[in-house]
Amino acid sequence: MKLTTEAKKEIFQTSGFAKSATDTGSAESQIALFTARINHLTEHLKSNKKDFSTRLGLLKLVGKRRRLLNYLTKTDITRYRAIIAELGIRK
């Protein structure tokens, strides 16, 4: 899945730290982008159960998102709690 530029800008505006379309580097923005990709791949794997290469990519994305969430936990717990609540990610 390739996210369009408009879709990425919308994700960055709604869930970034600075809440702007150019805020692509903050941890919240990256977590939101990874979450969108993870949700798409999860839906794909529900219908294509034997697509193991996509499953591997999904697991890598989940690991990247987990590392960013761990970073936020260590640096600023309030930002961590806000992004968890906003995206509906369980711990």
QUIQUIWO-V176541 format. One record per helix or strand. SS is the DSSP state (alpha for helix, beta for strand). FROM is the first residue (numbers start at 1). TO is the last residue. Records with the same first field share a line. If there is no record, write none. Layout:
SS: FROM-TO, FROM-TO
//
This chain:
alpha: 5-15, 27-47, 52-75, 77-87
//
